[in-house]
Amino acid sequence: MIRKTWAEDGSELRWFKSSYSDSSNSNECVEVATTLSAVHVRDSKHPGGPRFAATLGAWADFLTYASEH
């Protein structure tokens, strides 16, 4: 999953769900937003709730790990 929608700062994050999300239950998914230096992640059921950010390198490592397990 690669999508390059860059936001310049946290106030203008553009969130999206993976194209692999289950379309029959669209509320059970994480959403991500990318900036030039990080990938931000949140729960789609609670868009105003907690979120975290990972560096681009850490996100790439996570994707590699997840695809292998």
Biopython code that builds the backbone (N, CA, C, O; Angstrom):
import numpy as np
from Bio.PDB.StructureBuilder import StructureBuilder

atoms = [
    (1, "MET", "N", (0.849, -1.163, 0.000)),
    (1, "MET", "CA", (0.000, 0.000, 0.000)),
    (1, "MET", "C", (0.893, 1.224, 0.000)),
    (1, "MET", "O", (1.569, 1.499, 0.991)),
    (2, "ILE", "N", (0.903, 1.937, -1.065)),
    (2, "ILE", "CA", (1.655, 3.182, -1.155)),
    (2, "ILE", "C", (0.704, 4.257, -1.647)),
    (2, "ILE", "O", (0.063, 4.112, -2.688)),
    (3, "ARG", "N", (0.623, 5.311, -0.903)),
    (3, "ARG", "CA", (-0.155, 6.461, -1.347)),
    (3, "ARG", "C", (0.590, 7.691, -0.898)),
    (3, "ARG", "O", (0.878, 7.837, 0.290)),
    (4, "LYS", "N", (0.906, 8.564, -1.799)),
    (4, "LYS", "CA", (1.666, 9.748, -1.445)),
    (4, "LYS", "C", (0.751, 10.951, -1.428)),
    (4, "LYS", "O", (0.606, 11.652, -2.429)),
    (5, "THR", "N", (0.143, 11.182, -0.297)),
    (5, "THR", "CA", (-0.663, 12.365, -0.065)),
    (5, "THR", "C", (-0.009, 13.081, 1.103)),
    (5, "THR", "O", (-0.276, 12.751, 2.258)),
    (6, "TRP", "N", (0.819, 14.030, 0.828)),
    (6, "TRP", "CA", (1.630, 14.669, 1.862)),
    (6, "TRP", "C", (0.904, 15.851, 2.456)),
    (6, "TRP", "O", (0.279, 16.640, 1.746)),
    (7, "ALA", "N", (0.992, 15.964, 3.769)),
    (7, "ALA", "CA", (0.497, 17.130, 4.489)),
    (7, "ALA", "C", (1.711, 17.881, 5.025)),
    (7, "ALA", "O", (2.713, 17.264, 5.386)),
    (8, "GLU", "N", (1.631, 19.150, 5.077)),
    (8, "GLU", "CA", (2.757, 19.935, 5.555)),
    (8, "GLU", "C", (2.835, 19.991, 7.069)),
    (8, "GLU", "O", (3.930, 20.096, 7.622)),
    (9, "ASP", "N", (1.699, 19.923, 7.753)),
    (9, "ASP", "CA", (1.730, 19.911, 9.212)),
    (9, "ASP", "C", (0.527, 19.125, 9.720)),
    (9, "ASP", "O", (-0.323, 18.701, 8.937)),
    (10, "GLY", "N", (0.461, 18.934, 11.042)),
    (10, "GLY", "CA", (-0.582, 18.113, 11.642)),
    (10, "GLY", "C", (-1.988, 18.639, 11.464)),
    (10, "GLY", "O", (-2.944, 17.871, 11.572)),
    (11, "SER", "N", (-2.147, 19.928, 11.193)),
    (11, "SER", "CA", (-3.490, 20.482, 11.061)),
    (11, "SER", "C", (-4.132, 20.143, 9.726)),
    (11, "SER", "O", (-5.344, 20.291, 9.570)),
    (12, "GLU", "N", (-3.347, 19.693, 8.770)),
    (12, "GLU", "CA", (-3.882, 19.421, 7.445)),
    (12, "GLU", "C", (-3.682, 17.976, 7.024)),
    (12, "GLU", "O", (-3.503, 17.698, 5.838)),
    (13, "LEU", "N", (-3.709, 17.061, 7.967)),
    (13, "LEU", "CA", (-3.523, 15.654, 7.623)),
    (13, "LEU", "C", (-4.675, 15.159, 6.771)),
    (13, "LEU", "O", (-5.834, 15.473, 7.039)),
    (14, "ARG", "N", (-4.360, 14.395, 5.756)),
    (14, "ARG", "CA", (-5.378, 13.769, 4.902)),
    (14, "ARG", "C", (-5.360, 12.279, 5.196)),
    (14, "ARG", "O", (-4.428, 11.563, 4.830)),
    (15, "TRP", "N", (-6.403, 11.833, 5.861)),
    (15, "TRP", "CA", (-6.476, 10.445, 6.313)),
    (15, "TRP", "C", (-7.065, 9.561, 5.230)),
    (15, "TRP", "O", (-7.947, 9.986, 4.483)),
    (16, "PHE", "N", (-6.577, 8.330, 5.145)),
    (16, "PHE", "CA", (-7.148, 7.357, 4.215)),
    (16, "PHE", "C", (-7.020, 5.964, 4.788)),
    (16, "PHE", "O", (-6.177, 5.696, 5.643)),
    (17, "LYS", "N", (-7.875, 5.084, 4.297)),
    (17, "LYS", "CA", (-7.863, 3.676, 4.686)),
    (17, "LYS", "C", (-7.203, 2.870, 3.577)),
    (17, "LYS", "O", (-7.174, 3.290, 2.420)),
    (18, "SER", "N", (-6.686, 1.739, 3.934)),
    (18, "SER", "CA", (-6.079, 0.851, 2.959)),
    (18, "SER", "C", (-7.106, 0.364, 1.954)),
    (18, "SER", "O", (-8.280, 0.194, 2.283)),
    (19, "SER", "N", (-6.667, 0.145, 0.758)),
    (19, "SER", "CA", (-7.548, -0.452, -0.256)),
    (19, "SER", "C", (-7.870, -1.899, 0.088)),
    (19, "SER", "O", (-8.763, -2.496, -0.513)),
    (20, "TYR", "N", (-7.150, -2.466, 1.051)),
    (20, "TYR", "CA", (-7.407, -3.828, 1.496)),
    (20, "TYR", "C", (-8.430, -3.885, 2.624)),
    (20, "TYR", "O", (-8.735, -4.971, 3.117)),
    (21, "SER", "N", (-8.962, -2.748, 3.041)),
    (21, "SER", "CA", (-9.949, -2.724, 4.123)),
    (21, "SER", "C", (-11.199, -3.492, 3.713)),
    (21, "SER", "O", (-11.564, -3.532, 2.538)),
    (22, "ASP", "N", (-11.840, -4.093, 4.693)),
    (22, "ASP", "CA", (-13.082, -4.830, 4.466)),
    (22, "ASP", "C", (-14.202, -3.837, 4.214)),
    (22, "ASP", "O", (-14.615, -3.134, 5.136)),
    (23, "SER", "N", (-14.695, -3.762, 3.004)),
    (23, "SER", "CA", (-15.724, -2.782, 2.659)),
    (23, "SER", "C", (-17.081, -3.100, 3.284)),
    (23, "SER", "O", (-17.948, -2.227, 3.322)),
    (24, "SER", "N", (-17.290, -4.325, 3.776)),
    (24, "SER", "CA", (-18.573, -4.658, 4.391)),
    (24, "SER", "C", (-18.690, -4.080, 5.794)),
    (24, "SER", "O", (-19.799, -3.959, 6.316)),
    (25, "ASN", "N", (-17.573, -3.722, 6.415)),
    (25, "ASN", "CA", (-17.601, -3.122, 7.745)),
    (25, "ASN", "C", (-16.537, -2.031, 7.780)),
    (25, "ASN", "O", (-15.447, -2.225, 8.319)),
    (26, "SER", "N", (-16.867, -0.893, 7.203)),
    (26, "SER", "CA", (-15.875, 0.165, 7.010)),
    (26, "SER", "C", (-15.431, 0.835, 8.298)),
    (26, "SER", "O", (-14.489, 1.626, 8.275)),
    (27, "ASN", "N", (-16.074, 0.548, 9.419)),
    (27, "ASN", "CA", (-15.683, 1.181, 10.676)),
    (27, "ASN", "C", (-14.576, 0.437, 11.402)),
    (27, "ASN", "O", (-14.069, 0.938, 12.406)),
    (28, "GLU", "N", (-14.187, -0.726, 10.937)),
    (28, "GLU", "CA", (-13.151, -1.492, 11.618)),
    (28, "GLU", "C", (-11.850, -1.438, 10.828)),
    (28, "GLU", "O", (-11.472, -2.385, 10.138)),
    (29, "CYS", "N", (-11.197, -0.324, 10.952)),
    (29, "CYS", "CA", (-9.974, -0.132, 10.186)),
    (29, "CYS", "C", (-9.145, 0.953, 10.836)),
    (29, "CYS", "O", (-9.667, 1.805, 11.556)),
    (30, "VAL", "N", (-7.863, 0.915, 10.578)),
    (30, "VAL", "CA", (-7.022, 2.047, 10.947)),
    (30, "VAL", "C", (-6.925, 2.954, 9.734)),
    (30, "VAL", "O", (-7.102, 2.518, 8.597)),
    (31, "GLU", "N", (-6.646, 4.195, 9.989)),
    (31, "GLU", "CA", (-6.432, 5.162, 8.929)),
    (31, "GLU", "C", (-5.025, 5.717, 9.086)),
    (31, "GLU", "O", (-4.504, 5.802, 10.198)),
    (32, "VAL", "N", (-4.419, 6.090, 7.985)),
    (32, "VAL", "CA", (-3.091, 6.677, 8.024)),
    (32, "VAL", "C", (-3.084, 8.001, 7.270)),
    (32, "VAL", "O", (-3.889, 8.228, 6.366)),
    (33, "ALA", "N", (-2.174, 8.851, 7.656)),
    (33, "ALA", "CA", (-1.921, 10.121, 6.966)),
    (33, "ALA", "C", (-0.412, 10.292, 6.939)),
    (33, "ALA", "O", (0.266, 10.016, 7.929)),
    (34, "THR", "N", (0.106, 10.740, 5.826)),
    (34, "THR", "CA", (1.553, 10.892, 5.691)),
    (34, "THR", "C", (1.950, 12.357, 5.671)),
    (34, "THR", "O", (1.224, 13.212, 5.164)),
    (35, "THR", "N", (3.106, 12.624, 6.228)),
    (35, "THR", "CA", (3.749, 13.931, 6.116)),
    (35, "THR", "C", (5.135, 13.683, 5.535)),
    (35, "THR", "O", (5.492, 12.543, 5.239)),
    (36, "LEU", "N", (5.892, 14.714, 5.377)),
    (36, "LEU", "CA", (7.232, 14.542, 4.817)),
    (36, "LEU", "C", (8.157, 13.763, 5.739)),
    (36, "LEU", "O", (9.169, 13.229, 5.284)),
    (37, "SER", "N", (7.830, 13.685, 7.034)),
    (37, "SER", "CA", (8.735, 13.029, 7.970)),
    (37, "SER", "C", (8.113, 11.891, 8.769)),
    (37, "SER", "O", (8.823, 11.211, 9.509)),
    (38, "ALA", "N", (6.796, 11.662, 8.640)),
    (38, "ALA", "CA", (6.166, 10.645, 9.488)),
    (38, "ALA", "C", (4.899, 10.080, 8.850)),
    (38, "ALA", "O", (4.320, 10.654, 7.928)),
    (39, "VAL", "N", (4.502, 8.934, 9.382)),
    (39, "VAL", "CA", (3.205, 8.334, 9.048)),
    (39, "VAL", "C", (2.395, 8.357, 10.334)),
    (39, "VAL", "O", (2.831, 7.839, 11.362)),
    (40, "HIS", "N", (1.217, 8.959, 10.270)),
    (40, "HIS", "CA", (0.330, 9.080, 11.426)),
    (40, "HIS", "C", (-0.742, 8.003, 11.314)),
    (40, "HIS", "O", (-1.231, 7.720, 10.220)),
    (41, "VAL", "N", (-1.106, 7.406, 12.440)),
    (41, "VAL", "CA", (-2.069, 6.302, 12.453)),
    (41, "VAL", "C", (-3.134, 6.594, 13.494)),
    (41, "VAL", "O", (-2.828, 7.067, 14.589)),
    (42, "ARG", "N", (-4.410, 6.308, 13.147)),
    (42, "ARG", "CA", (-5.511, 6.457, 14.092)),
    (42, "ARG", "C", (-6.560, 5.387, 13.845)),
    (42, "ARG", "O", (-6.571, 4.744, 12.795)),
    (43, "ASP", "N", (-7.437, 5.203, 14.816)),
    (43, "ASP", "CA", (-8.549, 4.266, 14.723)),
    (43, "ASP", "C", (-9.696, 4.945, 13.987)),
    (43, "ASP", "O", (-10.124, 6.028, 14.388)),
    (44, "SER", "N", (-10.201, 4.339, 12.927)),
    (44, "SER", "CA", (-11.262, 4.967, 12.145)),
    (44, "SER", "C", (-12.557, 5.135, 12.933)),
    (44, "SER", "O", (-13.380, 5.986, 12.595)),
    (45, "LYS", "N", (-12.746, 4.331, 13.983)),
    (45, "LYS", "CA", (-13.956, 4.455, 14.803)),
    (45, "LYS", "C", (-13.891, 5.654, 15.739)),
    (45, "LYS", "O", (-14.922, 6.127, 16.218)),
    (46, "HIS", "N", (-12.687, 6.147, 15.999)),
    (46, "HIS", "CA", (-12.491, 7.269, 16.922)),
    (46, "HIS", "C", (-11.528, 8.279, 16.303)),
    (46, "HIS", "O", (-10.406, 8.433, 16.787)),
    (47, "PRO", "N", (-11.948, 8.969, 15.238)),
    (47, "PRO", "CA", (-11.017, 9.854, 14.535)),
    (47, "PRO", "C", (-10.449, 10.982, 15.390)),
    (47, "PRO", "O", (-9.369, 11.491, 15.090)),
    (48, "GLY", "N", (-11.145, 11.377, 16.437)),
    (48, "GLY", "CA", (-10.631, 12.421, 17.309)),
    (48, "GLY", "C", (-9.852, 11.872, 18.489)),
    (48, "GLY", "O", (-9.355, 12.633, 19.318)),
    (49, "GLY", "N", (-9.746, 10.563, 18.566)),
    (49, "GLY", "CA", (-9.084, 9.910, 19.694)),
    (49, "GLY", "C", (-7.584, 9.837, 19.538)),
    (49, "GLY", "O", (-6.989, 10.581, 18.758)),
    (50, "PRO", "N", (-6.972, 8.927, 20.294)),
    (50, "PRO", "CA", (-5.514, 8.805, 20.265)),
    (50, "PRO", "C", (-4.992, 8.448, 18.884)),
    (50, "PRO", "O", (-5.671, 7.804, 18.085)),
    (51, "ARG", "N", (-3.795, 8.875, 18.635)),
    (51, "ARG", "CA", (-3.098, 8.513, 17.392)),
    (51, "ARG", "C", (-1.619, 8.467, 17.676)),
    (51, "ARG", "O", (-1.152, 8.983, 18.692)),
    (52, "PHE", "N", (-0.892, 7.854, 16.786)),
    (52, "PHE", "CA", (0.560, 7.857, 16.941)),
    (52, "PHE", "C", (1.205, 8.124, 15.605)),
    (52, "PHE", "O", (0.578, 7.993, 14.554)),
    (53, "ALA", "N", (2.456, 8.499, 15.659)),
    (53, "ALA", "CA", (3.212, 8.771, 14.442)),
    (53, "ALA", "C", (4.497, 7.960, 14.482)),
    (53, "ALA", "O", (5.116, 7.808, 15.535)),
    (54, "ALA", "N", (4.884, 7.449, 13.342)),
    (54, "ALA", "CA", (6.132, 6.700, 13.193)),
    (54, "ALA", "C", (6.966, 7.378, 12.117)),
    (54, "ALA", "O", (6.430, 7.928, 11.155)),
    (55, "THR", "N", (8.269, 7.335, 12.289)),
    (55, "THR", "CA", (9.129, 7.867, 11.234)),
    (55, "THR", "C", (8.914, 7.031, 9.972)),
    (55, "THR", "O", (8.404, 5.912, 10.035)),
    (56, "LEU", "N", (9.301, 7.578, 8.851)),
    (56, "LEU", "CA", (9.124, 6.843, 7.594)),
    (56, "LEU", "C", (9.905, 5.535, 7.602)),
    (56, "LEU", "O", (9.430, 4.525, 7.083)),
    (57, "GLY", "N", (11.096, 5.547, 8.186)),
    (57, "GLY", "CA", (11.901, 4.327, 8.275)),
    (57, "GLY", "C", (11.253, 3.280, 9.165)),
    (57, "GLY", "O", (11.233, 2.097, 8.823)),
    (58, "ALA", "N", (10.720, 3.711, 10.308)),
    (58, "ALA", "CA", (10.051, 2.775, 11.219)),
    (58, "ALA", "C", (8.797, 2.201, 10.565)),
    (58, "ALA", "O", (8.501, 1.018, 10.729)),
    (59, "TRP", "N", (8.064, 3.022, 9.832)),
    (59, "TRP", "CA", (6.861, 2.544, 9.144)),
    (59, "TRP", "C", (7.236, 1.515, 8.072)),
    (59, "TRP", "O", (6.574, 0.486, 7.941)),
    (60, "ALA", "N", (8.279, 1.789, 7.321)),
    (60, "ALA", "CA", (8.727, 0.842, 6.296)),
    (60, "ALA", "C", (9.140, -0.481, 6.938)),
    (60, "ALA", "O", (8.830, -1.548, 6.408)),
    (61, "ASP", "N", (9.835, -0.421, 8.075)),
    (61, "ASP", "CA", (10.214, -1.644, 8.793)),
    (61, "ASP", "C", (8.983, -2.399, 9.261)),
    (61, "ASP", "O", (8.932, -3.624, 9.155)),
    (62, "PHE", "N", (7.986, -1.683, 9.779)),
    (62, "PHE", "CA", (6.744, -2.317, 10.224)),
    (62, "PHE", "C", (6.043, -3.012, 9.059)),
    (62, "PHE", "O", (5.608, -4.156, 9.196)),
    (63, "LEU", "N", (5.929, -2.345, 7.930)),
    (63, "LEU", "CA", (5.265, -2.949, 6.768)),
    (63, "LEU", "C", (5.992, -4.206, 6.303)),
    (63, "LEU", "O", (5.356, -5.202, 5.958)),
    (64, "THR", "N", (7.308, -4.160, 6.295)),
    (64, "THR", "CA", (8.081, -5.341, 5.921)),
    (64, "THR", "C", (7.807, -6.473, 6.893)),
    (64, "THR", "O", (7.540, -7.599, 6.475)),
    (65, "TYR", "N", (7.869, -6.187, 8.180)),
    (65, "TYR", "CA", (7.608, -7.212, 9.203)),
    (65, "TYR", "C", (6.187, -7.782, 9.053)),
    (65, "TYR", "O", (5.997, -8.998, 9.065)),
    (66, "ALA", "N", (5.194, -6.892, 8.911)),
    (66, "ALA", "CA", (3.807, -7.348, 8.830)),
    (66, "ALA", "C", (3.561, -8.202, 7.590)),
    (66, "ALA", "O", (2.784, -9.155, 7.637)),
    (67, "SER", "N", (4.208, -7.868, 6.498)),
    (67, "SER", "CA", (3.995, -8.644, 5.271)),
    (67, "SER", "C", (4.620, -10.033, 5.349)),
    (67, "SER", "O", (4.232, -10.938, 4.610)),
    (68, "GLU", "N", (5.579, -10.196, 6.239)),
    (68, "GLU", "CA", (6.260, -11.498, 6.369)),
    (68, "GLU", "C", (5.640, -12.383, 7.435)),
    (68, "GLU", "O", (5.996, -13.557, 7.529)),
    (69, "HIS", "N", (4.727, -11.862, 8.240)),
    (69, "HIS", "CA", (4.160, -12.647, 9.338)),
    (69, "HIS", "C", (2.688, -12.749, 9.208)),
    (69, "HIS", "O", (2.035, -13.375, 10.044)),
]
sb = StructureBuilder()
sb.init_structure("model")
sb.init_model(0)
sb.init_chain("A")
sb.init_seg("    ")
for serial, (resi, resn, name, xyz) in enumerate(atoms, 1):
    if name == "N":
        sb.init_residue(resn, " ", resi, " ")
    sb.init_atom(name, np.array(xyz, "f"), 0.0, 1.0, " ", f" {name:<3s}", serial, name[0])
structure = sb.get_structure()
